[in-house]
Amino acid sequence: MATREELLADEDRRVRQLRTVVHLALSTIAQTDMPLADAQAMVAAVRGAALRLFPGKDLAFDLIYLPRFHRLLTERYGAVPLGGWTTN
């Protein structure tokens, strides 16, 4: 059985990993000329990675990170519907 410190260290590692993935995806979308469909697929892939790191935290991702992605995609591509970004 893992100690409390080991569990916290593992969670910290997963949080850092998620932050890195989100930052890289946001940067890639902002700095490249990828089509909207590819950007939306990237958002769905990041959401999938987040749910693998933190199973059952769909709502947390949707509340914390999805608005950032939506804001960026709206800036880059104009009005973008939220549908189709989930991996479910």
C-alpha positions in Angstrom: 0.0 0.0 0.0 1.3 3.4 -1.0 1.9 6.0 1.7 0.1 9.3 1.8 3.3 11.0 0.6 3.6 8.7 -2.3 0.0 9.2 -3.3 0.5 13.0 -3.1 3.7 12.8 -5.2 1.9 10.7 -7.8 -1.0 13.2 -8.0 1.5 16.1 -8.3 3.2 14.3 -11.2 -0.1 13.7 -12.9 -1.1 17.4 -12.5 2.2 18.5 -13.9 1.8 16.1 -16.8 -1.7 17.4 -17.6 -0.6 21.0 -17.4 2.2 20.3 -19.9 -0.2 18.5 -22.3 -2.7 21.4 -22.0 0.0 24.1 -22.5 1.5 22.3 -25.5 -2.0 21.9 -27.1 -2.9 25.5 -26.5 0.4 26.6 -27.9 0.2 24.4 -31.0 -3.3 25.6 -31.8 -2.3 29.2 -31.3 0.9 29.1 -33.3 0.0 26.9 -36.3 -2.3 27.1 -39.2 -4.1 23.8 -38.5 -7.7 23.4 -39.7 -10.5 23.7 -37.2 -11.3 20.0 -37.4 -7.7 19.2 -36.4 -7.8 21.7 -33.5 -11.0 20.2 -32.3 -9.5 16.7 -32.5 -6.6 17.9 -30.4 -8.9 19.2 -27.8 -10.7 15.9 -27.7 -7.3 14.1 -27.4 -6.2 16.3 -24.5 -9.6 15.7 -22.8 -9.0 11.9 -23.2 -5.5 12.2 -21.8 -6.9 14.2 -18.8 -9.5 11.5 -18.1 -6.9 8.8 -18.3 -4.8 10.7 -15.7 -7.9 11.5 -13.6 -10.7 9.0 -14.3 -14.1 10.3 -13.6 -13.1 14.0 -13.6 -15.0 14.9 -16.8 -16.8 17.8 -15.2 -13.5 19.2 -13.7 -11.9 19.2 -17.2 -15.0 20.8 -18.7 -15.0 23.6 -16.1 -11.3 24.3 -15.9 -9.8 23.6 -19.3 -12.6 23.6 -21.9 -13.3 27.3 -21.5 -9.6 28.1 -22.3 -9.7 25.9 -25.4 -13.1 27.4 -26.5 -11.8 30.9 -26.1 -8.7 30.2 -28.1 -10.6 28.4 -30.9 -13.1 31.3 -31.0 -10.3 33.8 -31.4 -8.6 31.7 -34.1 -11.6 30.4 -36.1 -14.6 32.5 -35.1 -17.7 31.1 -33.4 -17.1 27.5 -32.6 -19.7 25.2 -31.1 -18.7 23.2 -28.0 -20.0 19.9 -29.4 -17.8 17.1 -30.6 -14.9 17.8 -28.2 -15.6 14.9 -25.9 -14.1 11.5 -26.1 -17.3 9.8 -24.7 
